[in-house]
Amino acid sequence: MRPIQATISLSALEHNLAVAKSKAPKSKVMAVVKANGYGHGLLNAAKGLKAADGFAILGLDEALTLRTAGYKQTILMLEGFFSADELSAISEQSISIVVHSYKQVEMLESANLTAPISIHLKMNAGMNRLGFKPQDFELVLAKLQTCKNVADITLMEHFATADESLGIARPLAVFKQAAQAHQYPHSLANSAALLRFPEANADWVRAGIMLYGTSPIADDSAAKFDLKPVMQLTSEIISVQTLEAGESLGYGHLFTASKKTRIGVVACGYADGYPRHAPNGTPIAVAGTLTQTLGRVSMDMLFVDITNIPEAEIGAYVEMWGNQVSVDDVAHSAETISYELLCAVAPRVPLKVFA
Ligand SMILES: *Cc1c(COP(=O)(O)O)cnc(C)c1O
């Protein structure tokens, strides 16, 4: 078997959920487990986050998987339903849905259901992705209030710049203005807002990336927020090469040695989810020592500099990210964000769960 694997720490998930609860003590925490639990496995993530007040996913299949596994808490479909034929299962299984479009309102109005559905009405307060503009909010709310298929209503918005210097003051004010005439609960904050802006911690918070132990804010480390890494992506060296000065490495000869250089070839490539655009110098650890990648990442392998790790031979343990190497640092080097790296871990990488 290829030696690559991703280990998932349930205690780190529990710890990070406790951090979210401590930062938003008056809010209910909705654990966002979309995208296969940010790459950690939907049921693995749910297991570690079972103390959450709710779960958020995208598809009905994920919602039903959680219900079938016995989770009784609120389960919210973040983009709502996509077609009217999903509504009966949503109603029967007490799944909550985001309502963001008139199309959805019409489908809700004309459905025949056994039980009404809890909805999160989404306001577009400036992100211009999903939701109703503030000036349309009253009209939609009036329709939903009289719709027989609607149970309770929560008002929701999503911030475009909670992790940026721009912050959330403007969209928060827009939301409050449009929502002030109503007594409905609010759901506003994502991880970045939860950590940075206590004023956004309303009845619900929707925590995603922080639960997986990475930082939602570019300039702050996860450790600063006391978040613990959940996934450790590891493999082994399967070949050792020695380059003389002037010799080059891998596809495109992206790296050329200026001196004698010892190279480890690691069983991990972009088909495992490691970013192909990670340049020479991306942090990685071999046999417990921090070092760097060299050359171009290939489909199934990548190269590490082991010149200063003489004990590293075939079989040496390699951590791509996890405890020694933060996924945020790898993401930064590859000019992306931890979200993308975690979600991209490929189905061929076995996920191993430990307490
Ligand atoms: C993904 C998502 C979240 C979680 O965002 P994080 O930055 O991972 O905390 C919250 N709300 C909505 C609507 C989302 O789509």
The ligand as an SDF file (V2000), in Angstrom:
LIG
                    3D

 15 15  0  0  0  0  0  0  0  0999 V2000
  -18.6140   27.9070    4.5000 C   0  0  0  0  0  0  0  0  0  0  0  0
  -19.5350   28.8410    5.1880 C   0  0  0  0  0  0  0  0  0  0  0  0
  -19.3010   29.2190    6.5200 C   0  0  0  0  0  0  0  0  0  0  0  0
  -18.0620   28.8320    7.2810 C   0  0  0  0  0  0  0  0  0  0  0  0
  -17.0000   29.6920    6.8970 O   0  0  0  0  0  0  0  0  0  0  0  0
  -15.5620   29.5710    7.5860 P   0  0  0  0  0  0  0  0  0  0  0  0
  -14.8000   30.6950    6.9990 O   0  0  0  0  0  0  0  0  0  0  0  0
  -14.9980   28.2480    7.1800 O   0  0  0  0  0  0  0  0  0  0  0  0
  -15.7790   29.6730    9.0410 O   0  0  0  0  0  0  0  0  0  0  0  0
  -20.2380   30.0050    7.1510 C   0  0  0  0  0  0  0  0  0  0  0  0
  -21.3640   30.4250    6.4870 N   0  0  0  0  0  0  0  0  0  0  0  0
  -21.6000   30.0960    5.2100 C   0  0  0  0  0  0  0  0  0  0  0  0
  -22.8220   30.6020    4.5450 C   0  0  0  0  0  0  0  0  0  0  0  0
  -20.7040   29.3120    4.5140 C   0  0  0  0  0  0  0  0  0  0  0  0
  -20.9350   29.0030    3.2320 O   0  0  0  0  0  0  0  0  0  0  0  0
  1  2  1  0
  2  3  1  0
  2 14  2  0
  3  4  1  0
  3 10  2  0
  4  5  1  0
  5  6  1  0
  6  7  2  0
  6  8  1  0
  6  9  1  0
 10 11  1  0
 11 12  2  0
 12 13  1  0
 12 14  1  0
 14 15  1  0
M  END
$$$$
